[in-house]
Amino acid sequence: MTLRIGDPVLDAVVYTIEHNDVRDISVAHLSQNGRLVLFAVPGAFTPACSARHLPGFIEAADAFKAKGVDVLACIALNDAFVMAAWGAVNGVGNRILMLGDGNGAFTRAMGLAADARPFGMGERSHRYAMVAAQGRVTHLFVDEPGAFEVSAASHVLAHL
C-alpha cells in the first residue's frame, strides 16, 4: 500500500557513499528535524532520469532550499556506488543526497515497486516525489507508468 498524506515516513535503511565508504541511513531520520524532498527514479543512467528528472532537481536545488527544504534526496533501486557515480557524472555535488535502495526494501515498503522485467531491468521504482516534515508525509506525487509530470522538480516546487 502506498503511503498517504499524514503517514509517518518509513524507517527503512538505504545507502549512500560518504568519504568513499558505504553508509547506511534511515529515510525517516532525514525528515525528523526538518523538511525532506525525496524523488525516486526508475534507475540511474536511464534516459528520462538522466536527461530530465535529475537535471531538473539539480537546477532547482537552490529554489528548494529557499522554500525551506533541509534535505533534497534522490533514490533508485541501484546500489550506492552507482548512485554516487551518477551524481558525480551530473555534477550533483552536495546539492542532492544520492541514495541507493539496491535491495528495494524502501521502495517495496512504500508500495511503489514496479516490475520492469519485460524490459530487462528487474524490479524498479515508480517515478514519484515525496515531501515530508517532522517525520510525516506532507505531499506525495506519483507519476503514472511511463509518465514524467507530477514528480518533476517544477511541479513539486509549485506545491511547496
MDAnalysis code that builds the backbone (N, CA, C; Angstrom):
import MDAnalysis as mda
import numpy as np

u = mda.Universe.empty(480, n_residues=160, atom_resindex=np.repeat(np.arange(160), 3), trajectory=True)
u.add_TopologyAttr("name", ["N", "CA", "C"] * 160)
u.add_TopologyAttr("resid", np.arange(1, 161))
u.add_TopologyAttr("resname", ["MET", "THR", "LEU", "ARG", "ILE", "GLY", "ASP", "PRO", "VAL", "LEU", "ASP", "ALA", "VAL", "VAL", "TYR", "THR", "ILE", "GLU", "HIS", "ASN", "ASP", "VAL", "ARG", "ASP", "ILE", "SER", "VAL", "ALA", "HIS", "LEU", "SER", "GLN", "ASN", "GLY", "ARG", "LEU", "VAL", "LEU", "PHE", "ALA", "VAL", "PRO", "GLY", "ALA", "PHE", "THR", "PRO", "ALA", "CYS", "SER", "ALA", "ARG", "HIS", "LEU", "PRO", "GLY", "PHE", "ILE", "GLU", "ALA", "ALA", "ASP", "ALA", "PHE", "LYS", "ALA", "LYS", "GLY", "VAL", "ASP", "VAL", "LEU", "ALA", "CYS", "ILE", "ALA", "LEU", "ASN", "ASP", "ALA", "PHE", "VAL", "MET", "ALA", "ALA", "TRP", "GLY", "ALA", "VAL", "ASN", "GLY", "VAL", "GLY", "ASN", "ARG", "ILE", "LEU", "MET", "LEU", "GLY", "ASP", "GLY", "ASN", "GLY", "ALA", "PHE", "THR", "ARG", "ALA", "MET", "GLY", "LEU", "ALA", "ALA", "ASP", "ALA", "ARG", "PRO", "PHE", "GLY", "MET", "GLY", "GLU", "ARG", "SER", "HIS", "ARG", "TYR", "ALA", "MET", "VAL", "ALA", "ALA", "GLN", "GLY", "ARG", "VAL", "THR", "HIS", "LEU", "PHE", "VAL", "ASP", "GLU", "PRO", "GLY", "ALA", "PHE", "GLU", "VAL", "SER", "ALA", "ALA", "SER", "HIS", "VAL", "LEU", "ALA", "HIS", "LEU"])
u.atoms.positions = np.array([
    [0.841, -1.184, 0.000],
    [0.000, 0.000, 0.000],
    [0.886, 1.247, 0.000],
    [0.553, 2.208, -0.815],
    [1.298, 3.446, -0.896],
    [1.008, 4.310, 0.326],
    [2.053, 4.964, 0.820],
    [1.864, 5.890, 1.939],
    [0.888, 6.989, 1.547],
    [0.286, 7.600, 2.547],
    [-0.643, 8.693, 2.317],
    [-0.196, 9.927, 3.098],
    [-0.782, 11.055, 2.766],
    [-0.507, 12.306, 3.468],
    [-0.802, 12.105, 4.954],
    [0.127, 12.531, 5.790],
    [-0.015, 12.397, 7.232],
    [0.625, 11.158, 7.813],
    [0.910, 10.157, 6.971],
    [1.574, 8.947, 7.456],
    [3.004, 9.260, 7.881],
    [3.529, 8.485, 8.828],
    [4.944, 8.658, 9.171],
    [5.826, 8.171, 8.027],
    [6.962, 8.825, 7.860],
    [7.941, 8.394, 6.859],
    [8.479, 7.041, 7.306],
    [8.617, 6.144, 6.381],
    [9.088, 4.799, 6.693],
    [10.506, 4.816, 7.259],
    [10.711, 4.025, 8.264],
    [12.029, 3.930, 8.894],
    [12.823, 2.809, 8.230],
    [13.049, 2.959, 6.950],
    [13.791, 1.968, 6.186],
    [15.212, 2.456, 5.959],
    [16.131, 1.514, 5.901],
    [17.532, 1.846, 5.693],
    [17.856, 1.793, 4.203],
    [18.496, 2.846, 3.721],
    [19.031, 2.915, 2.367],
    [20.514, 3.272, 2.503],
    [21.194, 3.437, 1.383],
    [22.647, 3.585, 1.445],
    [23.137, 4.762, 0.604],
    [24.209, 5.369, 1.076],
    [24.856, 6.457, 0.359],
    [26.363, 6.261, 0.478],
    [27.110, 6.994, -0.300],
    [28.568, 6.940, -0.218],
    [29.048, 8.206, 0.458],
    [29.847, 8.038, 1.486],
    [30.416, 9.167, 2.218],
    [31.893, 8.878, 2.441],
    [32.760, 9.744, 1.944],
    [34.219, 9.557, 2.054],
    [34.638, 8.195, 1.506],
    [34.098, 7.823, 0.361],
    [34.394, 6.571, -0.337],
    [33.964, 5.314, 0.398],
    [33.135, 5.438, 1.413],
    [32.614, 4.285, 2.145],
    [31.092, 4.270, 2.073],
    [30.536, 3.070, 2.092],
    [29.085, 2.934, 2.125],
    [28.601, 3.277, 3.529],
    [27.575, 4.101, 3.593],
    [26.974, 4.477, 4.875],
    [25.480, 4.201, 4.801],
    [24.961, 3.540, 5.824],
    [23.511, 3.334, 5.847],
    [22.854, 4.538, 6.494],
    [21.642, 4.806, 6.041],
    [20.928, 5.980, 6.519],
    [19.431, 5.659, 6.547],
    [18.755, 6.119, 7.564],
    [17.318, 5.913, 7.698],
    [16.585, 7.045, 6.985],
    [15.666, 6.702, 6.111],
    [14.888, 7.715, 5.405],
    [14.064, 8.521, 6.413],
    [13.511, 7.855, 7.417],
    [12.726, 8.558, 8.438],
    [13.580, 9.598, 9.150],
    [14.816, 9.265, 9.421],
    [15.716, 10.190, 10.119],
    [15.946, 11.473, 9.307],
    [15.948, 11.356, 7.990],
    [16.199, 12.523, 7.128],
    [15.144, 13.610, 7.286],
    [13.950, 13.230, 7.748],
    [12.873, 14.224, 7.863],
    [12.476, 14.507, 9.314],
    [13.156, 13.918, 10.260],
    [12.760, 14.060, 11.665],
    [12.787, 15.496, 12.164],
    [13.823, 16.228, 11.805],
    [14.001, 17.584, 12.351],
    [13.937, 18.663, 11.291],
    [13.308, 18.370, 10.179],
    [13.244, 19.367, 9.116],
    [12.369, 18.887, 7.986],
    [12.633, 19.447, 6.829],
    [11.813, 19.176, 5.641],
    [12.644, 18.422, 4.611],
    [12.084, 17.335, 4.118],
    [12.740, 16.465, 3.150],
    [11.948, 16.446, 1.856],
    [12.648, 16.550, 0.727],
    [12.064, 16.241, -0.577],
    [12.869, 15.074, -1.125],
    [12.184, 13.959, -1.317],
    [12.790, 12.741, -1.842],
    [12.128, 12.434, -3.173],
    [12.925, 12.347, -4.234],
    [12.356, 11.976, -5.524],
    [12.967, 10.662, -5.982],
    [12.108, 9.824, -6.527],
    [12.518, 8.488, -6.952],
    [12.506, 8.392, -8.464],
    [13.518, 7.722, -8.967],
    [13.636, 7.490, -10.399],
    [13.706, 5.982, -10.636],
    [13.274, 5.521, -11.801],
    [13.360, 4.090, -12.089],
    [14.796, 3.563, -12.084],
    [15.747, 4.363, -12.497],
    [17.133, 3.895, -12.470],
    [18.127, 4.965, -12.856],
    [19.274, 4.912, -12.198],
    [20.373, 5.806, -12.551],
    [20.803, 5.521, -13.991],
    [21.219, 6.559, -14.690],
    [21.731, 6.484, -16.051],
    [20.677, 6.099, -17.088],
    [19.406, 6.008, -16.708],
    [18.370, 5.707, -17.695],
    [18.006, 7.008, -18.424],
    [17.465, 6.923, -19.641],
    [17.300, 8.122, -20.474],
    [16.523, 9.285, -19.855],
    [15.266, 9.094, -19.475],
    [14.470, 10.220, -18.944],
    [15.019, 10.689, -17.600],
    [15.498, 9.758, -16.798],
    [16.044, 10.122, -15.480],
    [17.284, 11.001, -15.635],
    [18.123, 10.659, -16.599],
    [19.371, 11.391, -16.810],
    [19.181, 12.690, -17.578],
    [18.243, 12.702, -18.499],
    [18.055, 13.879, -19.348],
    [17.139, 14.923, -18.726],
    [16.164, 14.473, -17.880],
    [15.173, 15.433, -17.383],
    [14.957, 15.421, -15.881],
    [14.811, 14.231, -15.289],
    [14.407, 14.191, -13.887],
    [15.495, 14.724, -12.953],
    [16.655, 14.093, -12.937],
    [17.747, 14.563, -12.076],
    [18.179, 15.992, -12.428],
    [18.371, 16.338, -13.701],
    [18.783, 17.712, -14.018],
    [17.805, 18.776, -13.515],
    [16.515, 18.485, -13.545],
    [15.535, 19.447, -13.049],
    [15.730, 19.748, -11.570],
    [16.034, 18.732, -10.793],
    [16.262, 18.939, -9.361],
    [17.617, 19.605, -9.096],
    [18.612, 19.293, -9.920],
    [19.910, 19.966, -9.769],
    [19.728, 21.466, -10.000],
    [19.053, 21.818, -11.094],
    [18.834, 23.233, -11.428],
    [17.999, 23.957, -10.374],
    [17.083, 23.244, -9.730],
    [16.181, 23.865, -8.763],
    [16.639, 23.708, -7.303],
    [17.814, 23.155, -7.090],
    [18.268, 22.878, -5.718],
    [18.226, 24.129, -4.836],
    [18.701, 25.248, -5.342],
    [18.680, 26.481, -4.544],
    [17.255, 26.947, -4.268],
    [16.364, 26.766, -5.218],
    [14.960, 27.151, -5.027],
    [14.312, 26.287, -3.947],
    [14.655, 25.002, -3.907],
    [14.136, 24.138, -2.843],
    [14.641, 24.603, -1.483],
    [15.918, 24.929, -1.401],
    [16.478, 25.425, -0.129],
    [15.774, 26.714, 0.290],
    [15.522, 27.590, -0.683],
    [14.846, 28.855, -0.386],
    [13.422, 28.635, 0.121],
    [12.810, 27.504, -0.243],
    [11.458, 27.196, 0.227],
    [11.482, 26.380, 1.520],
    [12.647, 26.288, 2.155],
    [12.731, 25.627, 3.456],
    [13.000, 24.140, 3.437],
    [13.476, 23.624, 2.324],
    [13.810, 22.204, 2.256],
    [15.215, 22.016, 2.831],
    [15.302, 21.164, 3.845],
    [16.581, 20.896, 4.505],
    [17.389, 19.821, 3.800],
    [16.693, 18.791, 3.276],
    [17.356, 17.690, 2.586],
    [16.636, 17.437, 1.272],
    [17.398, 17.466, 0.193],
    [16.916, 17.129, -1.136],
    [17.615, 15.825, -1.496],
    [16.853, 14.765, -1.762],
    [17.460, 13.449, -1.981],
    [16.838, 12.752, -3.186],
    [17.669, 11.961, -3.850],
    [17.257, 11.152, -4.993],
    [17.474, 9.691, -4.625],
    [16.499, 8.838, -4.944],
    [16.599, 7.413, -4.632],
    [16.241, 6.581, -5.852],
    [16.925, 5.442, -5.989],
    [16.633, 4.499, -7.062],
    [17.017, 3.104, -6.603],
    [16.492, 2.111, -7.290],
    [16.851, 0.727, -6.998],
    [18.177, 0.396, -7.669],
    [19.177, 1.125, -7.288],
    [20.559, 0.895, -7.688],
    [21.372, 0.861, -6.401],
    [22.587, 0.349, -6.489],
    [23.415, 0.366, -5.285],
    [24.000, 1.762, -5.074],
    [24.535, 1.980, -3.892],
    [25.046, 3.300, -3.517],
    [26.196, 3.740, -4.422],
    [26.996, 2.806, -4.912],
    [28.123, 3.165, -5.777],
    [27.628, 3.701, -7.122],
    [26.606, 3.064, -7.674],
    [26.029, 3.536, -8.946],
    [25.415, 4.916, -8.748],
    [24.692, 5.091, -7.642],
    [24.076, 6.396, -7.381],
    [25.137, 7.484, -7.214],
    [26.225, 7.166, -6.524],
    [27.305, 8.146, -6.351],
    [27.948, 8.481, -7.697],
    [28.159, 7.467, -8.532],
    [28.758, 7.701, -9.853],
    [27.836, 8.543, -10.719],
    [26.540, 8.260, -10.671],
    [25.569, 9.031, -11.447],
    [25.548, 10.480, -10.967],
    [25.601, 10.675, -9.667],
    [25.664, 12.029, -9.117],
    [26.917, 12.761, -9.554],
    [28.055, 12.058, -9.534],
    [29.326, 12.673, -9.931],
    [29.314, 13.075, -11.402],
    [28.825, 12.194, -12.261],
    [28.762, 12.479, -13.698],
    [27.892, 13.708, -13.969],
    [26.867, 13.898, -13.146],
    [25.935, 15.006, -13.350],
    [26.259, 16.237, -12.505],
    [27.379, 16.224, -11.795],
    [27.791, 17.398, -11.025],
    [26.881, 17.733, -9.863],
    [26.300, 16.716, -9.235],
    [25.373, 16.930, -8.125],
    [26.046, 17.624, -6.937],
    [27.294, 17.263, -6.656],
    [27.988, 17.843, -5.502],
    [27.231, 17.546, -4.227],
    [27.113, 18.549, -3.366],
    [26.393, 18.339, -2.100],
    [24.951, 18.875, -2.168],
    [24.475, 19.183, -3.362],
    [23.116, 19.716, -3.510],
    [22.036, 18.665, -3.316],
    [22.321, 17.431, -3.725],
    [21.343, 16.345, -3.644],
    [22.023, 15.135, -3.015],
    [21.373, 14.542, -2.036],
    [21.845, 13.318, -1.402],
    [21.421, 12.154, -2.279],
    [22.382, 11.400, -2.774],
    [22.109, 10.286, -3.677],
    [21.996, 9.000, -2.855],
    [20.818, 8.361, -2.924],
    [20.524, 7.198, -2.094],
    [20.290, 5.955, -2.944],
    [20.920, 4.871, -2.559],
    [20.720, 3.590, -3.218],
    [19.808, 2.690, -2.401],
    [18.784, 2.197, -3.038],
    [17.864, 1.224, -2.434],
    [18.050, -0.078, -3.214],
    [19.279, -0.545, -3.236],
    [19.650, -1.688, -4.067],
    [18.821, -2.939, -3.848],
    [18.385, -3.178, -2.629],
    [17.564, -4.349, -2.340],
    [16.077, -4.071, -2.516],
    [15.710, -2.828, -2.718],
    [14.325, -2.461, -2.943],
    [13.446, -2.451, -1.703],
    [14.040, -2.553, -0.526],
    [13.237, -2.632, 0.707],
    [12.397, -1.379, 0.933],
    [12.992, -0.202, 0.782],
    [12.240, 1.037, 0.976],
    [11.151, 1.175, -0.080],
    [11.499, 0.918, -1.319],
    [10.552, 1.078, -2.423],
    [9.362, 0.137, -2.277],
    [9.621, -1.121, -1.928],
    [8.518, -2.059, -1.714],
    [7.657, -1.628, -0.533],
    [8.296, -1.181, 0.565],
    [7.541, -0.733, 1.738],
    [6.679, 0.484, 1.402],
    [7.134, 1.328, 0.501],
    [6.345, 2.483, 0.049],
    [5.151, 2.051, -0.800],
    [5.203, 0.820, -1.311],
    [4.147, 0.353, -2.207],
    [4.336, 0.869, -3.613],
    [5.584, 1.226, -3.963],
    [5.836, 1.848, -5.260],
    [6.845, 1.093, -6.117],
    [6.956, -0.219, -5.887],
    [7.822, -1.042, -6.720],
    [7.133, -1.300, -8.058],
    [7.928, -1.405, -9.100],
    [7.416, -1.654, -10.444],
    [8.172, -2.832, -11.052],
    [7.465, -3.671, -11.743],
    [8.069, -4.826, -12.407],
    [8.540, -4.408, -13.797],
    [9.837, -4.261, -13.953],
    [10.391, -3.873, -15.252],
    [11.118, -5.042, -15.911],
    [10.813, -6.266, -15.472],
    [11.442, -7.447, -16.084],
    [11.183, -7.559, -17.573],
    [9.990, -7.174, -18.063],
    [9.789, -7.268, -19.517],
    [10.784, -6.415, -20.316],
    [11.403, -5.451, -19.663],
    [12.373, -4.573, -20.332],
    [13.810, -4.919, -19.952],
    [13.989, -6.055, -19.233],
    [15.317, -6.489, -18.820],
    [15.892, -5.684, -17.672],
    [15.029, -5.021, -16.899],
    [15.518, -4.130, -15.843],
    [15.175, -4.613, -14.432],
    [14.547, -5.778, -14.280],
    [14.222, -6.298, -12.959],
    [13.199, -5.445, -12.235],
    [13.350, -5.400, -10.920],
    [12.448, -4.573, -10.111],
    [12.963, -3.143, -10.106],
    [12.064, -2.198, -10.256],
    [12.397, -0.773, -10.265],
    [11.391, -0.027, -9.404],
    [11.516, 1.276, -9.375],
    [10.581, 2.120, -8.641],
    [9.701, 2.869, -9.626],
    [8.465, 3.113, -9.213],
    [7.662, 4.080, -9.942],
    [8.338, 5.435, -9.754],
    [8.111, 6.327, -10.663],
    [8.648, 7.680, -10.572],
    [7.730, 8.470, -9.635],
    [8.302, 9.054, -8.566],
    [7.494, 9.823, -7.617],
    [8.359, 10.837, -6.888],
    [7.693, 11.744, -6.193],
    [8.365, 12.691, -5.291],
    [7.542, 12.753, -4.008],
    [8.236, 12.732, -2.892],
    [7.599, 12.811, -1.585],
    [8.179, 13.995, -0.826],
    [7.295, 14.745, -0.181],
    [7.722, 15.818, 0.709],
    [7.319, 15.389, 2.111],
    [8.244, 15.546, 3.046],
    [7.963, 15.182, 4.436],
    [8.543, 16.242, 5.357],
    [7.891, 16.410, 6.499],
    [8.361, 17.353, 7.513],
    [8.104, 16.743, 8.885],
    [9.083, 16.889, 9.751],
    [8.987, 16.368, 11.109],
    [8.504, 14.914, 11.109],
    [9.029, 14.133, 10.181],
    [8.758, 12.705, 10.152],
    [7.440, 12.272, 9.542],
    [6.675, 13.207, 8.954],
    [5.374, 12.866, 8.367],
    [5.319, 13.292, 6.892],
    [4.646, 12.486, 6.090],
    [4.464, 12.786, 4.677],
    [3.485, 13.956, 4.550],
    [3.908, 15.013, 3.841],
    [3.027, 16.165, 3.619],
    [2.518, 16.232, 2.175],
    [3.283, 15.682, 1.233],
    [2.889, 15.647, -0.173],
    [3.442, 14.353, -0.772],
    [2.702, 13.768, -1.700],
    [3.182, 12.596, -2.425],
    [2.673, 12.693, -3.858],
    [3.601, 12.778, -4.793],
    [3.286, 12.933, -6.205],
    [3.794, 11.703, -6.954],
    [2.886, 10.857, -7.412],
    [3.251, 9.617, -8.090],
    [2.838, 9.717, -9.552],
    [3.822, 9.572, -10.433],
    [3.526, 9.600, -11.863],
    [2.899, 8.288, -12.307],
    [2.061, 8.377, -13.317],
    [1.530, 7.179, -13.972],
    [2.697, 6.467, -14.658],
    [2.622, 5.151, -14.831],
    [3.707, 4.439, -15.524],
    [4.011, 5.070, -16.884],
    [5.280, 5.297, -17.124],
    [5.726, 5.893, -18.378],
    [5.637, 7.403, -18.436],
    [5.012, 8.028, -17.434],
    [4.855, 9.487, -17.431],
    [5.954, 10.152, -16.616],
    [6.156, 11.410, -16.902],
    [7.073, 12.244, -16.134],
    [6.430, 13.620, -16.038],
    [5.605, 13.807, -15.014],
    [4.886, 15.065, -14.857],
    [4.888, 15.530, -13.409],
    [4.159, 14.812, -12.559],
    [3.946, 15.293, -11.190],
    [5.161, 15.142, -10.285],
    [6.121, 14.297, -10.678],
    [7.328, 14.147, -9.861],
    [8.448, 15.083, -10.306],
    [8.193, 15.907, -11.298],
    [9.188, 16.851, -11.802],
    [9.460, 17.939, -10.773],
    [10.673, 18.426, -10.760],
    [11.071, 19.462, -9.798],
    [10.143, 20.669, -9.861],
    [9.779, 21.122, -11.050],
    [8.926, 22.307, -11.173],
    [7.557, 22.073, -10.542],
    [7.007, 20.885, -10.693],
    [5.702, 20.577, -10.111],
    [5.783, 20.533, -8.584],
    [6.810, 19.891, -8.067],
    [6.977, 19.799, -6.612],
    [7.171, 21.188, -6.019],
    [8.033, 21.991, -6.632],
    [8.282, 23.354, -6.159],
    [6.990, 24.182, -6.119],
    [6.156, 24.017, -7.114],
    [4.914, 24.783, -7.182],
    [3.959, 24.444, -6.048],
    [4.155, 23.295, -5.404],
    [3.268, 22.860, -4.331],
    [3.862, 23.039, -2.937],
    [5.025, 23.663, -2.861],
    [5.633, 23.906, -1.545],
    [5.191, 25.262, -0.985],
])
